[in-house]
Amino acid sequence: MQRRRLTRCWVLLPCAVLILFLTACGEAAGRSSSETMLLPTARITGTTEPIEPLELELPITTTGAEPEATVATPVVPVVMPQIPTPRNGPGDLPYPLTLTRLNFGVVGHLYYTDRRTTLSKAREAGFRWFRQQIHWRDIEDRSGALLWGDLDSIVADVNNAGMLLMINITRSPTWYTSNGADGLPDDPATLARFAGALAERYRGRVHAILIWNEQNLAYENGGTIGPDDPGHFVEIMAATYTAIKAADPSIIVVAGAPASTATNDPAIAMDSLSYLQAMYTYKDGMIRDYFDVQALHPGGSANPPETLYPENPSQAQGWTDDPSFYFRHVENQRRVMEEAGMGHHQVWITEYGWATANTSPGYEFGNQISFETQRDYIVGAIRYTAEHYPWVSNMFLWNLNFTVLQREAGRDPMHEQGSFSIVNADWSPRPAFWGIQQTIAEISAMP
C-alpha cells in the first residue's frame, strides 16, 4: 500500500513503489535506540498456542452505542444510526452487513518478517483487525494456477493470534490488462475468479476482503485515469462481490477507497469526490447492490484532526489550503455517499495516520510532527470519529511495522513509510502506541 498527498498544482511521484524486498505480496522513519538488535528475517510462524479468537459481530441490524472517551472530559456517547430492516442478502444474511460499534484495526505486513512479534504488538496495542495487502499478480500464474504460498501461514497465524483479518487485493497480472500494466483488469470476471477462490480457500478465516486501493490514482489504475474508470470499477465490484458471497456470504466486501486528493489530471489522479460521485451514479446506482462497506481515506498532512479547510483551517506550514489535506475530509466523502442514496452502507477508514520526520520528497509536512504530536493527532482522530461519525464502524491505522521492514531490508530508515509507524525499528513503542492502547481500551470498555 502507498500513501500519497496530491494537490491541484503538483503531485508526488508514486511514493511507495512497494518495498523491493517484499517479493511475494506488498504492503520507514525508525529512530531506533538499539539498531544492533537482531530479529528473525526468515519466514516465522505465529503463536504456537491458539488464542481464543475474537468474534465477528454479524449480522447486525440493531443500534448500538458508539461512545467517545477522553481523559480530561466526560465521555460523549454516539449511537450508531438506526438501520432499516435490511433485505435478505447472500446466504440469507442481512444486506448490507454492518457492525454495531466502532472497531479498530491496523495496517501491517506479515510476509517474510517476524510475524509472531508483529501480531503480538498489534494485539498489545488493542487492535482487533489486521489488514494485509496482497498482490494478485504474485499468486496467479499465466496458466491460471493459484500459488498461495506463504499466505496460507499468514491466514493461520492471524487467526491463531485471535485477530480478524482483512485481505486487500491489488495489482493485476499484466496479461489481464490491455496496456500490460498491473492496474484493474480489463475483464471483471478475471478478478472475480481470483477473489472467489480466495474466499473459498479461507472460508471462515478471512473476515473482510477489500477490493483495490486508491484506484482514482493513475498509478494504481494502470497508468492513467479517465471518466469511464469509476464505472469500470463498479462492474468489477459487481463481479467480485457475487463471487465472494457465493463462496462465503459472511465475508464483508469492502469497496476500495479513493485517495484523498483534489487533483484532476488523467496522468495523475481524479479527485476523490468526483470519483465517488461517478461510482455511485453509474447505471442508476448499480453499485448499491454490490458492496457492504465503503472504504475511505481521509487526509492528514500536518493538520490536527479536528481542523478542516475552509471553516477551521490548520495553522500548519503548508498542505493546508484544500479539504483533501485534512482528516475531516472524510465528512465530505460521506456526504457524497448519502446524497447518492448509499447512506445505509457503513464506512471503514482503511488508512489514516500522521507522518513524522522523514527524508522523502513531498512528505516534508512530517518534519512538523514530533512523536508526541503524532500520538496526540492519532488519539484525537480516534476520539473525533467515536464522537462524531456514527457511520464509521472500523478504523485501520497506517501503519504498524514498516520501520521494522525497512531495517530488515537494510533500506533508508528515514523513508516516509516508516515515519507513519507506531513502533521503532527495534520494536520499541513510540508514544502513539501507548496513546492508542489507552484510548482503544477506554472506548471499548463503554457499554
N, C-alpha and C positions, 0 to 999 in steps of 0.2 A: 504494500500500500504506500501511497505517496501523499505528502502534504504539500499543497501549493497555495500561494497567495497571488491572485491576479488582479490587476486594475484595468480600467478602461484605457489607460495610456501606455502601460508596459506590462510585460509578462516575465515571470521567471522561466528559465529553461526547466524542463521537467526535472524536478529537484531530486527525485529519488528514483533513478533508474535502478531498480531494486538491487539490494546488496549482492555484489557479484558472487560472494561465496555461497549464496543460497541456490544451489544448483537444482534442487528439486522444485520447490514452490516458494514464492516470495512472500513475503512480507519479507552522531550519537554522542550531548557533549559531556561524556562521562568524566567528571573530575574525580579521580579515584585517590583515596588516601593510601591505597595499597596496590599499586599496579603490578606488583610481583606475585600477587595471589594467583594460583593456578586453579582453573576449573576444567572439568572434563569437556572435551570438544567432540568426542565421538557420539554416536547415537546412544543416548541414555534412556533407559526405561523410566517410567514414572514410579509412583509409590508402589512398594512391594505389597502392602496390605490395602485392600479397598477401603475407602472412606464411605460412610453412608451417603448415598447420592442425594443431591437436592432434588426436589420435586418440581416439575414444570406445571404451573397452575393453569391447566387447560381442560375443558373450555371454560370461559368466564363470561357471564352476561350480566352480573350484578355490579353495583357500585362498591367501591372500597375507599379507604382513607389514604390520601397521599400527603402526609404531613411534612412540614419543613422544620428542622430543629437548628437552633444556634446555641452557642454557649452563653452569650450575653443577653439575648432577648427571648421572650416566650415563643414557644412553638406555634406556628400558624398552620393548622392542617388544611390541606386542599383535598377535596373529594373528587375522585375520578368521575367524569361525566356519565350520566345515565345513558347506557347504550340500549337503543330499542331492541326488542327481542329479535335476534338475527334469524335469517332463514337457515335452513339446514345446508351445510356445505359438504365437501367431500368427506366420506366416512361417516356421514350423518352428524358431524361436529358442527358447532355454530360457525357462521361466516359473517364477518372475518374473525379469526382467532384474536383474542385480546388477553392482556394481563390485568390483574386487579390493582396492582400497586407498582411503584417505581422500582425497577430492578437496576443492578449495577454490574457492568462488565468492563473488561479491559482488552485492548488490542495488544497482542504479543506475537512471538514467533517461536515455534516448537520444533522446527526441522533442524537437525544436526547441531543441537545445543544441549545444555543441561536442563532437561525437561523437569526433572524432579524438583530442582530449585525454583524454576520458573513457576510451576503450578503451586508450589508451596508458598511462594511470595504472593501470588495472586490471591490465594485463599487468606493469607495473613492480612492482607490489606482490606479484606472484606468483600472482594468481588465475587459475584455469583456466576457470571458468564465469562467465557473466554472466546475471543474472536480470532480465528486462524484463516489467513488468506491462502488460497491455493491457485496454482497456475494450471488451467486445463491443458495447455499445450505440453506440459511436462508429464501428464498422466496418460493421455490417449496418443497412440502412435498412428502412423498413416494407414495401417491396416484396420484400424478401429478397435484394436485391443486396448484394454484399460489396465495400466500397470500402476496399481495403487501404492506400492512400495511402503515407505515409512508412514504414510497416512493411516494405515491400519493401527500402528502402535500409538500414534498421536491420539486417535479417537479413543482407544482403550485407556490411555493414560489420563486424559481429561476426565473421562467417566470415573475411573478409579480414584481420582482426586476429589470426586464429589462435586464437580462443576458441570454447568450446562454449556454446550458447545454450539457456536455459530460458525459455519463454514462460509467464507466469501469466495465465490468463483470469479476468476478473471482470466484474461489472456487466452485467446483462441489459438488453436493450432493454425499455422499460417495457410494450410491448404483449405481452410474453411472461409477464408476471406478473399475477396476479388483482387485486392492490392498486395496480397502476401504479407500483410502486417498482422498484428495479434489483437486487433480490436474486436468488436462484436461480430459474430459470424454472419455471413450473408443469409444463410438458411436457418431460421429459428429452430427447425427440427433437429439440427445437429447438437445444439446446446441442450435442447430438451432431452435427447437421448442420454447425454452425459449426466445431467442433473438428476434424471430419473434413476440412472444406475447408481449414482452416489447415494441417493435417498434409500434405495432398496438395500444396498450393501450395509449401510449403517443405520438401518431402521431401529428406532428407539434409542439410538446413541448420538445422533446429530439432531439437535433440537430446533435449529433455525438454519435456513440457507439464504444467504444474501447474494442477489444476482448483480454482479458487476460492481464497479466503484468509480464514482466521479466521471460518468460516461459523457458528460457535457464538455469535457476537456478533449481537444483534438488528439492529444497524446494517448488518452485512454480509449479513444474511439477509432483507432487505426490510422491517425494522422490528419484527419480533417473532421469538421463538424458542420452539418448543414440543416436546413429546415425540415428535411424528411427523417432525420435521425431519431427524434423523440418518438415518432410513430413506429419506426422500426423497432425501437426498444420495447414499445407496448406489445408488438407481435411476439417478441422474444419472451416477454413476461407471460403472455398467454400460453405459449407452448411449454415453457419450463414449469410454470405453476401446475398445469394439467399433469405433466409427467411426474413431478414431485409428489403431488397429492395422490396419484394412482399408486405410488409405492408406499407412502406413509402419510396419511391425512393429518396426523398430529404435528408435522413439521410446520413451523411458522415460516412462510415465504415472504421475504423482505425485498422490496424494490430498491435498487441501488440509489445511493444519494448523489445528487449533482454536487460538484464542488461549489463552494461559496465564492462567487465571482460576479463582477459586473461587466466583464469583457464580452464583446461580440465581434468575433473575427474567425472566419472559417478555419484558419490555420492555428488558432489558439483555443477558443472556447465559445460556448453560448452561455449567456448569463443564466444564473440558476433559476430565477423567477420565470423567465421566458421558456426555459426548458421544461419546467414543471407544468406550466400552463399548456404547452403544446402536448405533453404527455396526457394530461387529463382531458383535453378536448378532442383528442384523436378518436375518430369514429364514434362520436357522441358519448365519450367517456367509457369506451370499451375496457380500459384497464381496471375499472371498478370491480370487475368480477375476477381479477387475476392477481391479486396480491392481498396479503393480510396486513402488512405493516409498511409504511413508507420510511426509509432511512433518510436522514437529513444530516448535513454537516454545517454547523454554524461556523462563523469566523472566530477570530480571537486576536491575532496580532499582539500588540502590547496593551490592549484595551481592557479595562476592568469589565467583569461580566455583566454588571448592571447598566452599563452605558450603551447608547445607540445613537448613531447619526441619523437625522439632524437634531432631534429634540433634546438629546442628552449626550453630546459628543464627549469623547475621551480627551484628556489633556496629554496623551502620549505624544511622542515625537514621530510623526509620520504614520501612514496607514490608518488614518482616522476619518477621511472625508467621504466615505461611502458605507452604507449599511453592511455590505458584504464583508467588511473587516471586523465585524462585531459578533459576539456570541448571540446577542438577541436578534440577529438576522433570521434565526430560526422562526421567530414570530411572523415575519413577512412571508416565509416559505409556507408556514402552516396556513396563513390567510389564503394563499392561492389554493391550497387543498380544500379548504372549507367553501370558498366561492365556487369551486368546481363540483361541489357535492360529494367530496371524499372525506368528510369530517367523521364518519363512522370508523375510519381506519386510524389506528394509533400511529404515533411517530416513535421511532427509535433514533436517538442521536448516536450514530455509529462511529463518529470521530469528534472529539473535542479535546482541547488541551492548550498549553502555552509553552512556547519555546523559551529557553534560557540562552545564555551566551553561547555563540557558535561562530564559525567562520564561513558559512555557506552563503554565497551571494543571493540577495533577495530576502534573506531571513534576518537582516540586521535588527529588526524590531526585537528579537530575542535578547539583544545586548542591553535592553532596558529592564529585563526581568531577572531579578535575583531568585535564588531557590526559595526564599521565604515568600516573595511575591507570587511565584508560580503556585505555591501551596495556597495562598490566600485566594487567588483567582480561580483555581480549580474547585476549592471548597465553596467559594461564592457561587460558582456556576451550578454546582450540585444543589445548594440550598435554594437558589433562584428557581431552578427547574422544579424542585419539590413544592415550592410555594405558589408558582405562577403558571405552570404548564401541566394541567391535569391530563392533557392529551399525549404526553410523553410517558412511556412505560418502561423504557430501558435507555441507559446511557453507557456508552463504551468509551473509556478514556484512551486517548492516543498519547503515550504508549507505556508499556511496562519495562521492556528489557532490551531496547535497541542499543543502549550503551554497552551492554554485555556482548551483544553480537558483533559490534564494531571492534571491541577489544579482542575477541576470539579470532576475528578475521585479520587482525593487525592493520586495521584501517584507521582513518583520521578520527581521533577521539572527539574532535570538535565539530563533526558533521551535524547538521541540523536535526537529523532523525533522533540521535541520542539526546539532543538538547530538550526534547519533549519528554524524555523518560523520567520515571519517578524513583529509579534506583541508579546508583553509580555503577561504574564498570566492574567493581568488585562485589556487587550485590548489596552494598550498604545502602540503607534507605535515605533518600533525600527528604527534606521537610514535608513535601507534598504527600509522601507515603503515609506518614503518621497523621497528617490532617485528614486525608481521605479515610483512613481507618476509623478515626473517631467519628467523622461525620456520617459515614455509612452506618456505623453501629447505632448512632443516635436516631437516625431516620428509620432504620429497620426495626428498632425497638418500639416504635409507635404502633398503636393498635390499628 
